[in-house]
Structure formats: C-alpha cells, structure tokens
C-alpha cells in the first residue's frame, strides 16, 4: 500500500513541476499583441521569442541534463561522501535542479516585468529548467510503475505538461486586461513565482530517487551519454521516428505560438477569444492523451496508434486551412479542436513507441532525442511560417488570410512525417 501511494506521489510532484514550467512557456502566446504593446515592440517576433527560447535552448541542454539524469545515483554518492546530506535523503538531483531554475526564472520575470531584455533572460532560465523536465515521463513511468501501468503513467505525466499550456491559455486572458497592463502583468508574474517556490519546496522535501523498478530499468545503462545518443541514431527505424515525431509536435508548437497571428487578422474582434481557442486545442488534446495511454496499455499497438494519429492530424489540418480561408469562426473552432487532439496524443504515443519498440535504447535517451527533434522542427516552423506571413500561392478568398502559403507548406510537411511513420 505504501509503495502504491508513493508512485502516485512521485507522479503528482513531477506533474506539478512540469505543468508550472509549460505554463511559463505559453504565458505570452494567448495575448501576443497585448504583450507587444506592454513592452513597446514594433515587431511581433520579439514576443514570439518568449516561446522560441524554450525550443532553442533545449537541444543545448540535452547533454548536461541527460548526463544528470543517467548519473543521478553517482551524483548523490558524491554529495553523501562530502556529507552534504545523509545517505537516506534520496532526492533526485535533476528534478531538484529543474525546480530551482523554474522558480528562479519566474522571480526574474516578476521583478523586472517591465524590462523586456531582463524578462527574456528570466524566460531563458525557465527554458533551461525544461531540460530537466521534458524528457522524463517515460523514465519516471518505467522507474515507479509496473509494466501494465507504464503507458498510462506516461500519458498522465505528458498530460501535466499539456495542462500547464491549457491553464496558460485559460488564465492569461482573464488575468490581464488591456486597460491596466503593467499592474496586471506584474501581479500575474508574482503569483507564478509564489506557486513555483511552493513546488520547489515540495520536491526538495518529498521527491525520491529510489524506486521499486530502478534495478530493472538500469540494465540498459551500459554506455556513456554520447554513446547512447550515437547508438540510438544509428538505428534507421528510430531515426525515422525521430523525424516523424519532431514534425508532428513541431507543428503543435507552431500552431500554439502563432495562433493569434493566424486568427486575429481574419477575425479582429476575436483577439481575446484566442486564449479560449487555445484552451480548446489543449483541452481536447489532454483527453486524447489519456485515451491513447489507456489504449496502448491494453493493446500494445504503439506503431499503429501513431499512424492513425498522423492521419487524423493531416485531415484536421486540411480542414483547419479550409476553415480559415472560406468558413466562419465556428468552423475554425471545430477544426482546431480536432487538430489539438490528434497532435497532442502523439506525445505519449511516440514516447511509448520509442521505449517499447527499441529495447536497447534507454527511455531517458529516447525521450530527450524525441523532444530535441520537436524543438528543432518547432523553431524551423515558427520562423519560416512567420517569414511567409503575407505570402499567398493564389489570391485568398478571405483577403485577411495572410498565412495561406505557410499553412499549406506545414500540411505538406505533415504528409512527409506520415510517410516516415509507416516505415517504423
């Protein structure tokens, strides 16, 4: 009974940290134009950078964060020999480091909430914290949960990250008004800082590294970090998954980041509705994530699930493009809800496909690599779609639809990812 409670306790603590970090990631996306006015920037790219830094920094943090995760017990033994803390205090150092940086980033953003450059530095600190968080769902599940619950545990851990995005889209439009921007933003950032400090304290006190399945999971650890990555990328099927997963989740990142730019020019009166549209995008995605996790635990059909999700994503994105150009706002809402569900559900499905289909690749390594691919494609898509804003292949039916070429190119990229998925 004690172990049964403890595994859910570990998952809950990790989930709180993951949600708070992704909340910071997407704080600025729902009210892009409001923050543009607040910081006095002429180019919207300055605001998109608050999202982009998360994607830019993650690949550079992969090696140190993965080394920390893979050598957690070695690090603790160093501290124990130095008598920094007693032997039985088995906190996870990577999680603790992520929680500390997460809180530090929110402090910087709050204290200098009116200074764009320093606020961006705070966002970079939170982005560094993401390196200790984003790649851990599969590893956490394999360490703390029996095999029959691992897909569900992975889905819940991924869902917590998605929950942070959902809450950001929901709370940000409610917390900040266009009439009292400076005071509202400062207060909003202060609340985030306090919440992250509480999470840091809880993790320091209660998060443990010793788990009932640690010995089984650690069998795969026969290589250094560089060798693990090289070994994974030499596998042609894993390399195909690396690209296919990156395209899918990269599209999700670009849609959530650029949603205001896609919709507000067409529907100017709907600027504050973009946050709630993002809420629907992420909320349905969370439902799809749980359904996917439950389905994978029952059927073990990891590759098949990923293929069907890709097909649904392609159909949804096609409908989304058509709705933006030809149809009313209600159809855009419907399209983006299905798009959010199909793209989001790929996260746990891709993690589990990598963990269960490539037994010689450590869960942490595969998760970090898949997330790195997602960040890479997210950066490319956000920059390229922003650069293509205003360029059309043909005269748009709705003249305000400025992302026509960008969206059709993104759809073509999704098709390439789907083809790769069928080779896995």
Secondary structure, DSSP 8 states (H G I E B T S, - for coil): -HHHHHHHHHHHHHHHHHHHHHHHHTTTTTTHHHHHHHHT-SSTHHHHHHHHHHHHHHHHHHHHHHHHHHTHHHHHHHHHHTTSS-TT----HHHHHHHHHHHHHHHHHHHTTT-HHHHHHHHHHHHHHHTTTTT-HHHHHHHHS-HHHHHHHHHHHHHHHHHHHHHHHHHHHHH--TTSHHHHHHHHHHHHHHHHHHHHHHHHHH-----TTHHHHGGG--S-HHHHHHHHHHSHHHHHHHHHHHHHHHHHHHHHHHHHHHHTTTSGGGGGGHHHHHHHHHHHHHHHHHHHHHHHHHH--HHHHHHHHHHHHHHHHHHHHHHHHHS-HHHHHHHHHHHHHHHHTHHHHHHHHHHHH-TTS-HHHHHHHHHHHHHHHHHHHHHHHHHTTT--SS--SSTT---HHHHHHHHHHHHHHHHHHTT-
